[in-house]
């Protein structure tokens, strides 16, 4: 498999995981009293771990004109985090396979 194909596959998988995490998080938000309170935590951590990494760089309070964009910004940061993780995993997998092919195991 070429590196470009492997990179595309890993990025597609990362985007799918991000979509599932965001959909699960929204599902739990809207059904909190029935089902959401029992399955909320895994979806929350899957969806929001990139936000926790960049939170020290956030301002303590968003400006008033930016208050309404807090959730879309959070989703965008989460997507970028999942895509960066996917690229790193693709690089590691590609490097490991090249290392194995050369017989240097």
LOGU-851479 format. One record per residue (C-alpha): residue number from 1; residue in three letters; x, y, z. Coordinates in steps of 0.05 Angstrom, whole numbers, padded with zeros to 5 digits, m for minus. Layout:
BEGIN
<rec><k>NUM</k><r>ala</r><c1>X</c1><c2>Y</c2><c3>Z</c3></rec>
...
//
This chain:
BEGIN
<rec><k>1</k><r>unk</r><c1>00000</c1><c2>00000</c2><c3>00000</c3></rec>
<rec><k>2</k><r>unk</r><c1>00028</c1><c2>00068</c2><c3>m00018</c3></rec>
<rec><k>3</k><r>unk</r><c1>00036</c1><c2>00122</c2><c3>00034</c3></rec>
<rec><k>4</k><r>unk</r><c1>m00017</c1><c2>00166</c2><c3>00002</c3></rec>
<rec><k>5</k><r>unk</r><c1>m00069</c1><c2>00110</c2><c3>00005</c3></rec>
<rec><k>6</k><r>unk</r><c1>m00050</c1><c2>00092</c2><c3>00076</c3></rec>
<rec><k>7</k><r>unk</r><c1>m00055</c1><c2>00166</c2><c3>00096</c3></rec>
<rec><k>8</k><r>unk</r><c1>m00123</c1><c2>00172</c2><c3>00064</c3></rec>
<rec><k>9</k><r>unk</r><c1>m00148</c1><c2>00108</c2><c3>00098</c3></rec>
<rec><k>10</k><r>unk</r><c1>m00124</c1><c2>00131</c2><c3>00167</c3></rec>
<rec><k>11</k><r>unk</r><c1>m00153</c1><c2>00201</c2><c3>00158</c3></rec>
<rec><k>12</k><r>unk</r><c1>m00220</c1><c2>00171</c2><c3>00136</c3></rec>
<rec><k>13</k><r>unk</r><c1>m00221</c1><c2>00127</c2><c3>00197</c3></rec>
<rec><k>14</k><r>unk</r><c1>m00205</c1><c2>00186</c2><c3>00242</c3></rec>
<rec><k>15</k><r>unk</r><c1>m00261</c1><c2>00227</c2><c3>00211</c3></rec>
<rec><k>16</k><r>unk</r><c1>m00310</c1><c2>00169</c2><c3>00220</c3></rec>
<rec><k>17</k><r>unk</r><c1>m00290</c1><c2>00162</c2><c3>00294</c3></rec>
<rec><k>18</k><r>unk</r><c1>m00299</c1><c2>00237</c2><c3>00302</c3></rec>
<rec><k>19</k><r>unk</r><c1>m00368</c1><c2>00235</c2><c3>00270</c3></rec>
<rec><k>20</k><r>unk</r><c1>m00390</c1><c2>00177</c2><c3>00314</c3></rec>
<rec><k>21</k><r>unk</r><c1>m00363</c1><c2>00212</c2><c3>00377</c3></rec>
<rec><k>22</k><r>unk</r><c1>m00398</c1><c2>00277</c2><c3>00360</c3></rec>
<rec><k>23</k><r>unk</r><c1>m00463</c1><c2>00242</c2><c3>00342</c3></rec>
<rec><k>24</k><r>unk</r><c1>m00461</c1><c2>00200</c2><c3>00405</c3></rec>
<rec><k>25</k><r>unk</r><c1>m00446</c1><c2>00262</c2><c3>00447</c3></rec>
<rec><k>26</k><r>unk</r><c1>m00506</c1><c2>00298</c2><c3>00416</c3></rec>
<rec><k>27</k><r>unk</r><c1>m00550</c1><c2>00237</c2><c3>00425</c3></rec>
<rec><k>28</k><r>unk</r><c1>m00531</c1><c2>00234</c2><c3>00499</c3></rec>
<rec><k>29</k><r>unk</r><c1>m00544</c1><c2>00309</c2><c3>00506</c3></rec>
<rec><k>30</k><r>unk</r><c1>m00615</c1><c2>00303</c2><c3>00478</c3></rec>
<rec><k>31</k><r>unk</r><c1>m00633</c1><c2>00239</c2><c3>00514</c3></rec>
<rec><k>32</k><r>unk</r><c1>m00598</c1><c2>00252</c2><c3>00580</c3></rec>
<rec><k>33</k><r>unk</r><c1>m00656</c1><c2>00233</c2><c3>00625</c3></rec>
<rec><k>34</k><r>unk</r><c1>m00670</c1><c2>00168</c2><c3>00589</c3></rec>
<rec><k>35</k><r>unk</r><c1>m00605</c1><c2>00138</c2><c3>00563</c3></rec>
<rec><k>36</k><r>unk</r><c1>m00554</c1><c2>00193</c2><c3>00558</c3></rec>
<rec><k>37</k><r>unk</r><c1>m00533</c1><c2>00196</c2><c3>00631</c3></rec>
<rec><k>38</k><r>unk</r><c1>m00509</c1><c2>00124</c2><c3>00627</c3></rec>
<rec><k>39</k><r>unk</r><c1>m00468</c1><c2>00127</c2><c3>00563</c3></rec>
<rec><k>40</k><r>unk</r><c1>m00447</c1><c2>00200</c2><c3>00562</c3></rec>
<rec><k>41</k><r>unk</r><c1>m00376</c1><c2>00194</c2><c3>00588</c3></rec>
<rec><k>42</k><r>unk</r><c1>m00344</c1><c2>00152</c2><c3>00533</c3></rec>
<rec><k>43</k><r>unk</r><c1>m00373</c1><c2>00195</c2><c3>00478</c3></rec>
<rec><k>44</k><r>unk</r><c1>m00353</c1><c2>00258</c2><c3>00515</c3></rec>
<rec><k>45</k><r>unk</r><c1>m00280</c1><c2>00236</c2><c3>00522</c3></rec>
<rec><k>46</k><r>unk</r><c1>m00277</c1><c2>00213</c2><c3>00450</c3></rec>
<rec><k>47</k><r>unk</r><c1>m00305</c1><c2>00279</c2><c3>00425</c3></rec>
<rec><k>48</k><r>unk</r><c1>m00269</c1><c2>00327</c2><c3>00471</c3></rec>
<rec><k>49</k><r>unk</r><c1>m00199</c1><c2>00301</c2><c3>00484</c3></rec>
<rec><k>50</k><r>unk</r><c1>m00167</c1><c2>00350</c2><c3>00434</c3></rec>
<rec><k>51</k><r>unk</r><c1>m00203</c1><c2>00408</c2><c3>00469</c3></rec>
<rec><k>52</k><r>unk</r><c1>m00172</c1><c2>00387</c2><c3>00535</c3></rec>
<rec><k>53</k><r>unk</r><c1>m00103</c1><c2>00391</c2><c3>00503</c3></rec>
<rec><k>54</k><r>unk</r><c1>m00112</c1><c2>00462</c2><c3>00477</c3></rec>
<rec><k>55</k><r>unk</r><c1>m00153</c1><c2>00488</c2><c3>00536</c3></rec>
<rec><k>56</k><r>unk</r><c1>m00093</c1><c2>00520</c2><c3>00570</c3></rec>
<rec><k>57</k><r>unk</r><c1>m00087</c1><c2>00566</c2><c3>00510</c3></rec>
<rec><k>58</k><r>unk</r><c1>m00160</c1><c2>00587</c2><c3>00511</c3></rec>
<rec><k>59</k><r>unk</r><c1>m00179</c1><c2>00655</c2><c3>00540</c3></rec>
<rec><k>60</k><r>unk</r><c1>m00215</c1><c2>00649</c2><c3>00607</c3></rec>
<rec><k>61</k><r>unk</r><c1>m00277</c1><c2>00680</c2><c3>00576</c3></rec>
<rec><k>62</k><r>unk</r><c1>m00294</c1><c2>00688</c2><c3>00502</c3></rec>
<rec><k>63</k><r>unk</r><c1>m00311</c1><c2>00758</c2><c3>00477</c3></rec>
<rec><k>64</k><r>unk</r><c1>m00385</c1><c2>00773</c2><c3>00472</c3></rec>
<rec><k>65</k><r>unk</r><c1>m00385</c1><c2>00771</c2><c3>00396</c3></rec>
<rec><k>66</k><r>unk</r><c1>m00354</c1><c2>00701</c2><c3>00398</c3></rec>
<rec><k>67</k><r>unk</r><c1>m00399</c1><c2>00670</c2><c3>00452</c3></rec>
<rec><k>68</k><r>unk</r><c1>m00447</c1><c2>00639</c2><c3>00403</c3></rec>
<rec><k>69</k><r>unk</r><c1>m00391</c1><c2>00604</c2><c3>00365</c3></rec>
<rec><k>70</k><r>unk</r><c1>m00363</c1><c2>00566</c2><c3>00425</c3></rec>
<rec><k>71</k><r>unk</r><c1>m00394</c1><c2>00499</c2><c3>00405</c3></rec>
<rec><k>72</k><r>unk</r><c1>m00374</c1><c2>00501</c2><c3>00331</c3></rec>
<rec><k>73</k><r>unk</r><c1>m00303</c1><c2>00521</c2><c3>00351</c3></rec>
<rec><k>74</k><r>unk</r><c1>m00301</c1><c2>00463</c2><c3>00399</c3></rec>
<rec><k>75</k><r>unk</r><c1>m00324</c1><c2>00415</c2><c3>00343</c3></rec>
<rec><k>76</k><r>unk</r><c1>m00272</c1><c2>00443</c2><c3>00296</c3></rec>
<rec><k>77</k><r>unk</r><c1>m00216</c1><c2>00435</c2><c3>00347</c3></rec>
<rec><k>78</k><r>unk</r><c1>m00240</c1><c2>00363</c2><c3>00359</c3></rec>
<rec><k>79</k><r>unk</r><c1>m00239</c1><c2>00348</c2><c3>00284</c3></rec>
<rec><k>80</k><r>unk</r><c1>m00169</c1><c2>00376</c2><c3>00276</c3></rec>
<rec><k>81</k><r>unk</r><c1>m00145</c1><c2>00336</c2><c3>00335</c3></rec>
<rec><k>82</k><r>unk</r><c1>m00172</c1><c2>00271</c2><c3>00307</c3></rec>
<rec><k>83</k><r>unk</r><c1>m00142</c1><c2>00285</c2><c3>00238</c3></rec>
<rec><k>84</k><r>unk</r><c1>m00074</c1><c2>00301</c2><c3>00268</c3></rec>
<rec><k>85</k><r>unk</r><c1>m00076</c1><c2>00237</c2><c3>00309</c3></rec>
<rec><k>86</k><r>unk</r><c1>m00095</c1><c2>00198</c2><c3>00245</c3></rec>
<rec><k>87</k><r>unk</r><c1>m00036</c1><c2>00228</c2><c3>00207</c3></rec>
<rec><k>88</k><r>unk</r><c1>00012</c1><c2>00210</c2><c3>00263</c3></rec>
<rec><k>89</k><r>unk</r><c1>m00014</c1><c2>00139</c2><c3>00266</c3></rec>
<rec><k>90</k><r>unk</r><c1>m00007</c1><c2>00133</c2><c3>00190</c3></rec>
<rec><k>91</k><r>unk</r><c1>00065</c1><c2>00157</c2><c3>00194</c3></rec>
<rec><k>92</k><r>unk</r><c1>00081</c1><c2>00108</c2><c3>00250</c3></rec>
<rec><k>93</k><r>unk</r><c1>00048</c1><c2>00050</c2><c3>00213</c3></rec>
<rec><k>94</k><r>unk</r><c1>00083</c1><c2>00067</c2><c3>00148</c3></rec>
<rec><k>95</k><r>unk</r><c1>00150</c1><c2>00073</c2><c3>00182</c3></rec>
<rec><k>96</k><r>unk</r><c1>00140</c1><c2>00008</c2><c3>00220</c3></rec>
<rec><k>97</k><r>unk</r><c1>00123</c1><c2>m00029</c2><c3>00156</c3></rec>
<rec><k>98</k><r>unk</r><c1>00183</c1><c2>00000</c2><c3>00119</c3></rec>
<rec><k>99</k><r>unk</r><c1>00227</c1><c2>m00019</c2><c3>00177</c3></rec>
<rec><k>100</k><r>unk</r><c1>00199</c1><c2>m00090</c2><c3>00177</c3></rec>
<rec><k>101</k><r>unk</r><c1>00207</c1><c2>m00098</c2><c3>00101</c3></rec>
<rec><k>102</k><r>unk</r><c1>00280</c1><c2>m00080</c2><c3>00104</c3></rec>
<rec><k>103</k><r>unk</r><c1>00291</c1><c2>m00139</c2><c3>00151</c3></rec>
<rec><k>104</k><r>unk</r><c1>00317</c1><c2>m00097</c2><c3>00208</c3></rec>
<rec><k>105</k><r>unk</r><c1>00271</c1><c2>m00128</c2><c3>00259</c3></rec>
//
